[in-house]
C-alpha cells in the first residue's frame, strides 16, 4: 500500500487545519448526516467524511475491546 494511502486521515486533518474548517460540521449525529447528504454540496462532503470517520472509530473501538477481553482471560 502506498504511503499516501496509509496516511489519508492525517492528510485530510492537515488540510482542514490549513483551511480553518476543522470542526465546522459539529457533532455528527445520524440525523444531521442524513440531512446534510440530502442537501448536497459542501455539507454533503463534510457529512460523508464524518460518516467515514465514525465507521473507522467504531472499528477501532471494537478492536480495542476485543484485545482487552483477551488480556483479562
C-alpha positions as CSV (number, residue, x, y, z in Angstrom):
1,X,0.0,0.0,0.0
2,X,1.3,3.4,-0.9
3,X,2.4,5.7,1.9
4,X,-0.1,8.4,0.8
5,X,-3.0,5.9,1.1
6,X,-2.0,4.8,4.6
7,X,-2.0,8.4,5.9
8,X,-5.0,9.8,4.2
9,X,-6.7,10.7,7.5
10,X,-3.6,12.7,8.6
11,X,-3.5,14.5,5.2
12,X,-7.2,15.4,5.5
13,X,-6.7,16.6,9.0
14,X,-3.8,18.9,7.9
15,X,-5.9,20.2,5.0
16,X,-8.8,21.0,7.3
17,X,-6.5,22.7,9.8
18,X,-5.0,24.8,6.9
19,X,-8.3,25.8,5.6
20,X,-9.7,26.6,9.0
21,X,-12.7,24.2,8.5
22,X,-11.7,21.7,11.2
23,X,-14.8,21.0,13.4
24,X,-17.1,23.1,11.2
25,X,-19.6,20.2,10.8
26,X,-20.1,19.9,14.5
27,X,-21.3,16.8,16.3
28,X,-22.1,14.2,13.6
29,X,-25.4,12.6,14.5
30,X,-27.2,10.2,12.2
31,X,-30.0,12.7,11.5
32,X,-27.5,15.6,10.9
33,X,-25.5,13.4,8.4
34,X,-28.7,12.4,6.6
35,X,-29.9,16.0,6.3
36,X,-26.6,17.2,5.0
37,X,-26.4,14.4,2.4
38,X,-29.8,15.3,1.2
39,X,-29.0,19.0,1.0
40,X,-25.8,18.3,-1.1
41,X,-22.8,20.5,-1.9
42,X,-20.1,21.1,0.6
43,X,-22.3,19.9,3.5
44,X,-22.7,16.6,1.8
45,X,-19.0,16.2,1.5
46,X,-18.5,17.0,5.2
47,X,-21.3,14.6,6.1
48,X,-19.7,11.7,4.2
49,X,-16.3,12.4,5.7
50,X,-17.9,12.5,9.2
51,X,-19.7,9.2,8.5
52,X,-16.5,7.6,7.4
53,X,-14.7,8.8,10.5
54,X,-17.5,7.4,12.7
55,X,-17.1,4.0,10.9
56,X,-13.3,3.9,11.5
57,X,-13.7,4.9,15.1
58,X,-16.3,2.2,15.7
59,X,-14.0,-0.4,14.2
60,X,-11.1,0.7,16.3
61,X,-13.2,0.7,19.4
62,X,-14.4,-2.8,18.7
63,X,-10.8,-4.0,18.2
64,X,-9.7,-2.4,21.5
65,X,-12.5,-4.0,23.4
66,X,-11.6,-7.4,21.9
67,X,-8.0,-7.0,23.0
68,X,-9.0,-6.0,26.5
69,X,-11.2,-9.1,26.9
70,X,-8.4,-11.4,25.7
71,X,-6.0,-9.9,28.2
72,X,-8.4,-10.5,31.1
73,X,-8.7,-14.2,30.4
